[in-house]
Amino acid sequence: MKILKNLLLLCIFNLAAQSPYPQDYFRSPLDIQLVLSGTFAELRSNHFHSGLDIKTNGKEGLEVYSIAEGYVSRIKISRYGYGKALYITHPNGYTSVYAHLQKFSPTIEQYIKRQQYQKEQFEIELFPKSSTLEIDADEMVAYSGNSGGSSGPHLHFEIRDKHERPINPMLFGFDIKDTTAPELYQLYAYPISDRSHVEGNQEKKKIRLRKQANGNYIAEPLKAFGTIGFGIVANDRQDYAANKNGVYKIEAFFNGKKSIGVDFKRFSFTETKHINRYIDYAHYRSNKQRIQKLFVEKNNPLSLFSFQEQNGILSIKDSTNSSYSVKIKDFKNNTTTVQIPIVGVFKELTKEQYIPNEFTFVNASESTILNEDLIQVEIPAYALYDDLYLDFKVKNDTLKIHDPSIPLKKSITIKFDASQFEAKDLAHLYIGQVSPYGKLYHNTTTRKGSTLTIRTKYFGTYTLGRDDQGPVVKPLNFKEGSWLSNSRFLKIRVEDAISGVKNFRGTINGHWILMEYDAKTNTLTHDFNDGIVVDTKNNLKLIVTDNVGNSSKFEATFYRK
């Protein structure tokens, strides 16, 4: 009996050790089957995805429930990003996040609008006291939507720990049906040192794969020498959805010994920008495809690596036969493997690096200031991952600073001396980035005297742009003298083709009105249910300002009973 009791305790201990996260504490945020359009830690532009994107059947307005009791600890409404987002802190120390919402529950909506009218601003961030908005278990707290930077109706859902680190919600027992193993699309081999090669080449090599009947892959023997690494292009698909989502775990083995492990279960927001060190960033910039490197380069601080032997870098000796394999897993442990036989073949090679004389050496650990004519670039210490011979050229009002394929850890500062322009012209200038196709994109520009300044995390081509025109304002559901008694909303389109809309202010009969801005449709919407409009005759005034400072004023009279 004692032995049985000890075995039972051991089993319980092992289960607890395997699942440090509560399994039955949280309910689903939606009362529908959970189908995903995005998984946790999925590879996105400049960041890892911090939650689950749950499909809402292409609709807005589904009831969103708090996954457990707690209190509203944060509310943020913004034009971009998460749009309308709600944060609920729970007694067990975790915080759940619900984003891209259409609107909040009546109680929360009333609290937010009171603050918006008091501060006279649409975009707002609030941190209510724990006793202000207490939430019961199973309480409906919002409606799903498509606000902010969402590309379609869905619920972005997160769970964060007490340190604000997002954790894979599936670790808490949320069941997402997945019977399909991850798909491997491409495999690459990378020579790493100056004397290394793959198939006699010192550039990365795409490896031809053969898919087996069991769904796994095998490569033909690869000839290589020296220190090399591998990278993969892979994703996963859950049942009931065609979306190509991120994988959960990657493990690589060299001659049967584990070489590296990548575990997408948790990360911090301070490290998410280093995704550009994890992927082959140059390949992504030119091909829009993310190769996940299964070796760790210097200055890569990501905590996603659960294991690394020699940083995942392999040492291939002459006249040897080795085996390298990769296991790619989803959360349900469906697994796809690839086997790569490696034959060590020495070849005398020396990688020659051609560096034009006009390039400037930049030490990554030191700050650097570059000046030419009327343009200055400040590169702070540790903005680069590696030392770099940098291409810096200035011609007239155009700056070319290296190549966009090089990622930056920190923002650099670019300054243009525009003292040659008259004050009336200077007020309309901005610094813009030139795309490979020649289109100029506005960068947020500050002015101090005649100096224009931007901060950017991208190398590339920059020049001065000009914006003389204010935003275009167009009423959508009314015109001068309209009766709007049967309309709940007042809708106006505001657009600025060059620098974009920065802010807006609307009043009716001298009273500030809340107007919600949807950046995807360039629409301002006022809800008459706010109770601001109480008169029959109403004078609307709207001022819209772009990012350069040009303003447009719109006035109209409408009637309402």
C-alpha positions as CSV (number, residue, x, y, z in Angstrom):
1,M,0.0,0.0,0.0
2,K,2.9,2.3,0.9
3,I,4.5,1.6,-2.5
4,L,1.3,2.3,-4.3
5,K,0.9,5.6,-2.4
6,N,4.5,6.6,-3.3
7,L,3.9,5.8,-6.9
8,L,0.7,7.9,-7.0
9,L,2.6,10.9,-5.4
10,L,5.3,10.4,-7.9
11,C,2.8,10.5,-10.8
12,I,1.2,13.7,-9.4
13,F,4.6,15.3,-9.1
14,N,5.6,14.4,-12.6
15,L,2.3,15.8,-14.0
16,A,2.9,19.0,-12.1
17,A,6.4,19.2,-13.4
18,Q,5.2,18.7,-17.0
19,S,2.4,21.3,-16.7
20,P,3.5,24.3,-14.5
21,Y,0.5,26.2,-15.9
22,P,-3.1,25.8,-14.5
23,Q,-5.1,23.5,-16.8
24,D,-8.7,24.0,-15.6
25,Y,-8.6,27.6,-14.3
26,F,-9.4,29.5,-17.5
27,R,-12.5,29.2,-19.8
28,S,-12.6,30.0,-23.5
29,P,-12.9,33.7,-24.4
30,L,-15.5,32.8,-27.0
31,D,-18.5,30.5,-27.0
32,I,-17.6,29.0,-30.4
33,Q,-15.1,26.3,-31.4
34,L,-11.7,27.8,-31.3
35,V,-10.1,27.9,-34.8
36,L,-6.9,29.9,-35.3
37,S,-5.7,32.2,-38.0
38,G,-2.5,32.9,-36.0
39,T,-0.5,31.0,-33.4
40,F,1.7,32.1,-30.5
41,A,5.2,33.3,-31.4
42,E,4.4,33.2,-35.1
43,L,7.0,35.0,-37.1
44,R,5.8,38.5,-38.0
45,S,7.4,41.8,-39.2
46,N,9.9,42.9,-36.6
47,H,8.2,40.8,-33.8
48,F,6.9,37.5,-32.6
49,H,3.2,37.2,-32.4
50,S,2.2,37.5,-28.8
51,G,-1.0,35.5,-28.7
52,L,-3.6,33.5,-30.5
53,D,-5.6,35.0,-33.4
54,I,-9.0,33.3,-33.1
55,K,-11.3,33.3,-36.1
56,T,-14.8,34.8,-35.6
57,N,-16.3,33.4,-38.8
58,G,-15.6,36.6,-40.7
59,K,-18.0,38.5,-38.4
60,E,-17.8,41.3,-35.8
61,G,-19.9,41.5,-32.7
62,L,-19.3,38.1,-31.1
63,E,-19.6,38.2,-27.3
64,V,-16.2,38.0,-25.7
65,Y,-15.9,36.6,-22.1
66,S,-13.4,37.1,-19.4
67,I,-11.6,33.7,-19.1
68,A,-11.8,34.0,-15.2
69,E,-12.7,36.4,-12.5
70,G,-10.5,39.4,-11.9
71,Y,-10.5,43.1,-12.6
72,V,-9.9,45.4,-15.5
73,S,-6.3,46.6,-15.1
74,R,-5.7,48.4,-18.3
75,I,-7.7,49.7,-21.3
76,K,-6.1,51.0,-24.4
77,I,-7.7,52.5,-27.5
78,S,-5.5,53.3,-30.5
79,R,-5.9,53.9,-34.2
80,Y,-3.3,51.2,-35.0
81,G,-1.8,48.2,-33.3
82,Y,-4.3,46.4,-31.0
83,G,-7.1,49.0,-31.7
84,K,-9.5,48.6,-28.8
85,A,-7.9,46.3,-26.2
86,L,-8.9,45.1,-22.7
87,Y,-6.6,43.7,-20.0
88,I,-7.9,41.7,-17.1
89,T,-5.8,40.7,-14.2
90,H,-6.7,37.4,-12.4
91,P,-6.2,36.3,-8.8
92,N,-3.7,33.7,-9.9
93,G,-1.3,36.4,-11.1
94,Y,-1.9,36.1,-14.9
95,T,-3.4,38.8,-17.1
96,S,-5.6,38.1,-20.1
97,V,-5.6,40.4,-23.1
98,Y,-8.4,40.8,-25.7
99,A,-7.7,43.0,-28.7
100,H,-9.1,44.3,-32.0
101,L,-12.4,44.7,-30.2
102,Q,-15.5,46.3,-31.7
103,K,-16.7,47.7,-28.4
104,F,-16.8,46.9,-24.7
105,S,-19.6,45.7,-22.4
106,P,-22.0,48.5,-21.4
107,T,-20.4,49.1,-18.0
108,I,-16.8,49.2,-19.3
109,E,-17.9,51.3,-22.4
110,Q,-19.6,53.8,-20.1
111,Y,-16.4,54.1,-18.0
112,I,-14.2,54.6,-21.0
113,K,-16.4,57.2,-22.7
114,R,-16.6,59.2,-19.5
115,Q,-12.8,59.3,-19.5
116,Q,-12.6,60.1,-23.3
117,Y,-15.0,63.0,-22.9
118,Q,-13.2,64.3,-19.8
119,K,-9.8,64.2,-21.6
120,E,-11.4,65.1,-25.0
121,Q,-9.5,62.4,-26.9
122,F,-10.3,59.3,-28.8
123,E,-7.0,57.5,-28.3
124,I,-6.6,56.8,-24.6
125,E,-4.9,54.5,-22.2
126,L,-6.3,53.9,-18.7
127,F,-5.2,51.9,-15.7
128,P,-8.3,51.5,-13.4
129,K,-7.9,50.6,-9.8
130,S,-8.5,47.0,-8.9
131,S,-11.8,48.0,-7.3
132,T,-13.1,50.1,-10.2
133,L,-14.1,47.4,-12.7
134,E,-14.3,44.1,-11.0
135,I,-15.1,41.1,-13.3
136,D,-16.9,37.9,-12.4
137,A,-16.1,34.5,-13.9
138,D,-17.9,34.0,-17.3
139,E,-18.7,37.7,-17.5
140,M,-19.2,39.2,-21.0
141,V,-16.7,42.0,-21.3
142,A,-16.6,43.0,-25.0
143,Y,-17.6,42.3,-28.5
144,S,-15.1,41.0,-31.1
145,G,-14.2,43.3,-33.9
146,N,-11.6,44.5,-36.5
147,S,-10.2,47.6,-34.9
148,G,-6.6,48.8,-35.0
149,G,-4.1,47.1,-37.3
150,S,-6.3,44.0,-37.8
151,S,-6.5,42.8,-41.4
152,G,-9.9,41.1,-40.8
153,P,-12.4,40.3,-38.1
154,H,-10.9,38.1,-35.3
155,L,-10.1,38.1,-31.6
156,H,-6.4,38.5,-30.6
157,F,-6.1,36.8,-27.3
158,E,-3.1,36.7,-24.9
159,I,-2.2,35.4,-21.5
160,R,0.7,37.2,-19.7
161,D,2.5,36.4,-16.5
162,K,3.1,38.9,-13.7
163,H,6.2,40.2,-15.5
164,E,4.1,41.1,-18.6
165,R,5.7,38.2,-20.6
166,P,3.2,36.6,-23.1
167,I,2.9,32.9,-22.7
168,N,1.5,30.4,-25.2
169,P,-2.2,30.2,-24.2
170,M,-2.4,26.6,-25.3
171,L,-0.2,25.7,-22.3
172,F,-3.3,26.5,-20.1
173,G,-5.4,23.8,-21.6
174,F,-7.2,25.5,-24.5
175,D,-7.9,22.8,-27.0
176,I,-7.3,23.5,-30.6
177,K,-7.9,20.5,-32.9
178,D,-4.7,19.8,-34.9
179,T,-4.2,16.4,-36.6
180,T,-1.8,17.7,-39.3
181,A,2.0,17.6,-38.9
182,P,4.0,20.8,-39.8
183,E,5.0,21.3,-43.3
184,L,8.7,21.8,-44.3
185,Y,9.0,23.9,-47.4
186,Q,12.7,24.6,-47.7
187,L,16.0,23.8,-46.1
188,Y,19.2,25.8,-46.4
189,A,22.8,25.2,-45.4
190,Y,25.1,28.1,-44.4
191,P,28.9,28.1,-44.5
192,I,29.9,30.2,-41.5
193,S,33.6,30.7,-41.4
194,D,35.9,32.0,-44.1
195,R,37.3,28.5,-44.8
196,S,33.9,26.7,-44.8
197,H,31.9,25.6,-47.8
198,V,28.7,23.8,-48.8
199,E,28.9,21.9,-52.1
200,G,32.1,24.0,-52.9
201,N,30.2,27.3,-52.4
202,Q,30.7,29.9,-49.7
203,E,27.2,31.2,-49.9
204,K,24.1,29.7,-48.4
205,K,22.8,26.7,-50.3
206,K,19.2,25.6,-50.9
207,I,19.1,21.8,-50.2
208,R,17.0,19.6,-52.5
209,L,14.6,17.4,-50.4
210,R,12.7,14.2,-51.1
211,K,9.4,13.7,-49.3
212,Q,8.8,10.2,-48.1
213,A,5.5,8.3,-48.0
214,N,5.3,8.9,-44.2
215,G,5.4,12.7,-44.7
216,N,9.0,13.1,-43.6
217,Y,11.9,14.3,-45.7
218,I,15.4,13.2,-46.7
219,A,18.2,15.0,-48.5
220,E,20.8,13.6,-50.8
221,P,24.3,13.5,-49.2
222,L,25.6,17.0,-48.7
223,K,29.3,17.8,-49.3
224,A,30.6,20.3,-46.9
225,F,33.6,21.3,-44.8
226,G,34.3,23.6,-41.8
227,T,31.7,25.3,-39.6
228,I,28.2,25.2,-41.0
229,G,24.6,25.8,-39.9
230,F,21.2,25.1,-41.2
231,G,17.9,27.0,-41.6
232,I,14.4,26.0,-42.4
233,V,11.2,27.4,-43.9
234,A,8.3,25.7,-42.2
235,N,4.8,26.3,-40.8
236,D,1.8,24.4,-39.3
237,R,-1.9,24.2,-40.1
238,Q,-4.6,23.4,-37.6
239,D,-7.8,21.6,-38.5
240,Y,-10.7,23.6,-39.9
241,A,-8.5,26.4,-41.2
242,A,-6.2,26.8,-44.2
243,N,-4.0,29.4,-42.5
244,K,-0.2,28.7,-42.5
245,N,0.7,29.3,-38.9
246,G,3.8,29.1,-36.8
247,V,5.3,25.9,-35.4
248,Y,5.6,25.1,-31.7
249,K,9.0,23.5,-31.3
250,I,12.1,22.8,-33.4
251,E,14.9,20.4,-32.4
252,A,18.1,19.6,-34.4
253,F,20.5,16.7,-33.9
254,F,24.1,16.1,-35.1
255,N,25.2,12.5,-35.1
256,G,22.4,11.7,-32.7
257,K,23.3,14.4,-30.2
258,K,21.0,17.3,-29.7
259,S,22.5,20.4,-31.3
260,I,19.8,23.1,-30.7
261,G,16.2,23.5,-29.5
262,V,13.8,26.3,-30.2
263,D,10.7,26.4,-27.9
264,F,8.0,28.9,-28.7
265,K,6.3,28.9,-25.3
266,R,7.2,32.3,-23.8
267,F,9.1,35.4,-24.6
268,S,9.4,39.0,-23.4
269,F,8.5,42.2,-25.3
270,T,12.0,43.5,-24.8
271,E,13.4,40.7,-26.9
272,T,10.8,40.4,-29.7
273,K,12.6,42.8,-32.0
274,H,15.5,40.3,-32.2
275,I,13.4,38.2,-34.5
276,N,15.5,39.9,-37.2
277,R,18.6,38.2,-35.8
278,Y,16.8,34.8,-35.6
279,I,15.6,34.8,-39.2
280,D,17.7,35.4,-42.3
281,Y,16.8,39.0,-42.5
282,A,18.5,39.7,-45.9
283,H,16.7,36.8,-47.4
284,Y,13.4,38.1,-46.0
285,R,13.9,41.6,-47.4
286,S,14.6,40.3,-50.9
287,N,12.2,37.3,-51.0
288,K,9.5,38.0,-48.3
289,Q,10.2,34.5,-46.9
290,R,11.4,33.9,-43.3
291,I,14.2,31.3,-42.9
292,Q,14.5,30.2,-39.3
293,K,18.3,29.8,-38.6
294,L,19.0,26.8,-36.4
295,F,22.3,28.3,-35.2
296,V,22.8,31.2,-32.8
297,E,24.9,34.1,-34.1
298,K,26.6,36.5,-31.6
299,N,24.5,39.2,-30.1
300,N,21.3,37.1,-30.3
301,P,19.7,37.4,-26.8
302,L,16.5,35.5,-27.6
303,S,15.3,33.2,-24.8
304,L,13.5,30.9,-27.2
305,F,16.5,28.7,-27.4
306,S,15.8,25.9,-24.9
307,F,19.1,24.2,-25.7
308,Q,22.2,24.9,-27.8
309,E,25.4,22.9,-28.2
310,Q,28.2,25.0,-29.8
311,N,25.4,27.5,-30.7
312,G,23.9,25.0,-33.1
313,I,27.0,25.3,-35.3
314,L,28.4,22.1,-36.8
315,S,32.1,21.3,-37.4
316,I,32.5,19.2,-40.4
317,K,35.9,17.5,-40.9
318,D,37.5,16.1,-44.0
319,S,36.8,12.5,-45.0
320,T,34.0,12.1,-42.4
321,N,30.4,10.9,-42.7
322,S,27.9,12.7,-40.4
323,S,24.1,12.9,-40.0
324,Y,22.1,16.0,-39.2
325,S,18.3,15.8,-38.5
326,V,15.6,18.3,-37.7
327,K,12.3,17.6,-35.9
328,I,9.6,20.2,-36.3
329,K,6.6,19.9,-34.0
330,D,3.3,21.5,-33.4
331,F,1.6,21.9,-30.0
332,K,-0.2,18.5,-30.4
333,N,3.2,16.9,-31.0
334,N,2.5,16.1,-34.6
335,T,6.1,15.9,-36.0
336,T,7.8,16.3,-39.3
337,T,11.5,15.2,-39.6
338,V,14.2,15.8,-42.2
339,Q,17.4,13.7,-42.4
340,I,20.6,15.2,-44.0
341,P,23.6,13.0,-44.6
342,I,26.8,15.1,-44.6
343,V,30.1,14.1,-46.3
344,G,33.2,16.0,-45.2
345,V,35.2,17.1,-48.2
346,F,38.1,19.5,-47.8
347,K,38.5,22.2,-50.3
348,E,41.0,25.0,-50.2
349,L,39.0,28.2,-50.0
350,T,39.4,31.7,-48.7
351,K,36.4,34.0,-48.7
352,E,37.5,37.3,-50.2
353,Q,35.4,40.3,-49.1
354,Y,35.5,43.2,-51.5
355,I,35.1,46.5,-49.7
356,P,34.9,49.7,-51.7
357,N,37.3,52.4,-50.6
358,E,34.6,54.9,-49.9
359,F,32.9,52.6,-47.3
360,T,33.2,53.6,-43.6
361,F,34.1,51.1,-40.9
362,V,31.6,51.1,-38.0
363,N,32.4,49.4,-34.8
364,A,29.1,47.9,-33.5
365,S,30.1,48.6,-29.8
366,E,30.8,52.3,-30.4
367,S,28.7,55.3,-31.3
368,T,29.4,56.8,-34.8
369,I,28.5,60.1,-36.3
370,L,28.7,60.5,-40.1
371,N,28.5,63.9,-41.8
372,E,28.4,65.0,-45.4
373,D,27.2,68.3,-46.8
374,L,23.9,69.2,-44.9
375,I,23.1,65.7,-43.7
376,Q,24.2,63.9,-40.5
377,V,23.6,60.3,-39.3
378,E,24.0,59.2,-35.7
379,I,24.4,55.5,-35.0
380,P,24.4,54.7,-31.3
381,A,26.5,52.1,-29.7
382,Y,25.1,48.5,-30.1
383,A,22.6,49.6,-32.8
384,L,24.3,47.0,-35.1
385,Y,24.6,43.3,-34.5
386,D,28.0,43.2,-36.2
387,D,30.8,45.5,-37.2
388,L,30.1,46.9,-40.6
389,Y,31.7,48.6,-43.6
390,L,29.0,51.1,-44.2
391,D,28.0,52.7,-47.5
392,F,27.2,56.4,-46.8
393,K,26.5,58.7,-49.7
394,V,24.9,62.1,-50.0
395,K,23.8,63.7,-53.3
396,N,21.9,67.0,-53.1
397,D,19.0,66.4,-50.7
398,T,19.2,62.6,-50.9
399,L,21.0,60.3,-48.4
400,K,21.8,56.6,-49.2
401,I,22.8,54.8,-46.0
402,H,23.8,51.2,-46.7
403,D,21.4,48.4,-47.5
404,P,17.9,47.7,-46.0
405,S,18.9,44.1,-45.7
406,I,21.0,44.8,-42.6
407,P,18.8,44.7,-39.4
408,L,19.2,47.3,-36.7
409,K,18.8,46.7,-33.0
410,K,18.3,50.4,-32.1
411,S,17.0,53.4,-34.0
412,I,19.5,55.6,-35.8
413,T,19.0,59.4,-36.1
414,I,19.1,61.2,-39.4
415,K,19.3,65.0,-39.6
416,F,18.8,67.3,-42.6
417,D,20.0,70.9,-42.4
418,A,17.3,72.7,-44.4
419,S,18.5,76.3,-43.8
420,Q,18.6,76.9,-47.6
421,F,14.8,76.9,-47.5
422,E,12.6,79.9,-46.6
423,A,10.6,79.6,-43.5
424,K,7.3,79.4,-45.4
425,D,8.7,76.4,-47.3
426,L,10.4,74.8,-44.4
427,A,7.1,74.3,-42.6
428,H,5.9,71.9,-45.3
429,L,9.0,69.7,-45.5
430,Y,9.6,66.3,-44.0
431,I,12.1,63.5,-44.3
432,G,10.8,60.5,-46.2
433,Q,12.2,57.0,-47.1
434,V,12.4,56.1,-50.8
435,S,11.1,52.6,-51.6
436,P,12.9,50.4,-54.1
437,Y,10.2,51.4,-56.6
438,G,10.8,55.1,-56.1
439,K,7.8,55.9,-53.9
440,L,8.4,58.3,-51.0
441,Y,7.0,57.3,-47.6
442,H,6.6,59.9,-44.8
443,N,8.6,59.5,-41.6
444,T,7.6,61.3,-38.4
445,T,9.8,64.4,-38.6
446,T,10.6,66.9,-35.9
447,R,11.8,70.4,-36.6
448,K,14.1,72.5,-34.5
449,G,14.9,75.7,-36.2
450,S,15.9,74.7,-39.7
451,T,17.0,71.2,-38.7
452,L,14.7,68.3,-39.6
453,T,15.2,65.0,-37.7
454,I,13.9,61.5,-37.8
455,R,14.6,58.3,-36.0
456,T,14.5,55.1,-37.9
457,K,15.4,51.4,-37.6
458,Y,16.0,50.9,-41.3
459,F,18.9,51.6,-43.6
460,G,18.0,52.8,-47.0
461,T,17.5,55.9,-49.1
462,Y,16.1,59.1,-47.5
463,T,15.3,62.5,-49.0
464,L,13.2,65.6,-48.4
465,G,9.5,65.5,-49.2
466,R,7.0,68.3,-49.3
467,D,3.3,68.3,-48.2
468,D,1.4,71.6,-48.9
469,Q,-2.1,70.2,-48.8
470,G,-4.4,69.7,-45.9
471,P,-6.4,66.5,-45.4
472,V,-9.5,65.9,-47.6
473,V,-12.8,65.9,-45.5
474,K,-15.9,64.4,-47.0
475,P,-19.3,63.7,-45.2
476,L,-20.6,60.2,-45.9
477,N,-24.1,60.0,-44.6
478,F,-25.3,63.6,-44.6
479,K,-24.9,66.9,-46.4
480,E,-25.5,70.6,-45.5
481,G,-29.0,71.0,-44.0
482,S,-29.7,67.2,-43.7
483,W,-32.1,65.8,-41.2
484,L,-30.4,63.0,-39.2
485,S,-33.3,62.1,-36.9
486,N,-33.3,58.5,-38.1
487,S,-29.5,58.0,-38.0
488,R,-27.6,56.8,-35.0
489,F,-24.2,57.7,-36.4
490,L,-22.5,60.7,-38.0
491,K,-19.8,59.5,-40.5
492,I,-17.1,61.5,-42.2
493,R,-14.2,60.4,-44.4
494,V,-10.8,62.1,-43.7
495,E,-7.8,61.3,-46.0
496,D,-4.3,62.6,-46.4
497,A,-2.4,61.1,-49.3
498,I,1.1,62.3,-48.5
499,S,1.9,62.5,-44.7
500,G,-1.3,61.0,-43.2
501,V,-3.8,62.2,-40.7
502,K,-2.2,63.1,-37.3
503,N,-5.1,64.4,-35.2
504,F,-8.6,65.8,-35.4
505,R,-11.1,67.7,-33.3
506,G,-14.8,67.8,-33.7
507,T,-17.4,69.9,-32.0
508,I,-21.2,70.3,-32.2
509,N,-22.7,73.5,-31.0
510,G,-19.3,74.2,-29.3
511,H,-19.2,70.9,-27.4
512,W,-16.4,68.4,-28.1
513,I,-17.7,65.2,-29.5
514,L,-16.1,61.7,-29.5
515,M,-15.3,60.6,-33.0
516,E,-13.8,57.1,-33.5
517,Y,-11.2,56.9,-36.2
518,D,-10.9,53.8,-38.3
519,A,-7.6,54.1,-40.2
520,K,-8.4,51.2,-42.5
521,T,-11.4,53.0,-44.0
522,N,-10.3,56.6,-43.1
523,T,-13.6,57.1,-41.4
524,L,-14.6,59.2,-38.4
525,T,-17.7,58.1,-36.6
526,H,-19.8,59.8,-33.9
527,D,-22.4,57.9,-32.0
528,F,-25.5,60.1,-31.3
529,N,-26.3,57.8,-28.4
530,D,-23.5,59.6,-26.5
531,G,-26.1,62.2,-25.8
532,I,-24.1,65.3,-26.8
533,V,-26.6,66.4,-29.5
534,V,-29.8,67.6,-27.8
535,D,-30.8,70.6,-30.0
536,T,-32.7,70.5,-33.3
537,K,-30.3,72.7,-35.2
538,N,-26.7,71.6,-34.9
539,N,-23.5,73.3,-36.1
540,L,-20.7,70.8,-36.7
541,K,-17.1,72.0,-36.8
542,L,-14.2,69.6,-37.6
543,I,-10.5,70.4,-37.9
544,V,-8.2,67.7,-39.2
545,T,-4.4,68.1,-39.2
546,D,-1.8,66.0,-41.1
547,N,1.6,64.9,-39.9
548,V,3.3,67.9,-41.5
549,G,1.0,70.4,-39.8
550,N,-1.4,71.3,-42.7
551,S,-5.0,71.6,-41.4
552,S,-8.4,71.4,-43.0
553,K,-11.6,72.9,-41.5
554,F,-15.0,71.5,-42.3
555,E,-18.3,73.0,-41.2
556,A,-21.9,71.9,-41.7
557,T,-25.3,72.3,-40.2
558,F,-27.7,69.4,-39.7
559,Y,-31.0,68.9,-37.9
560,R,-32.1,66.2,-35.6
561,K,-35.2,65.6,-33.4
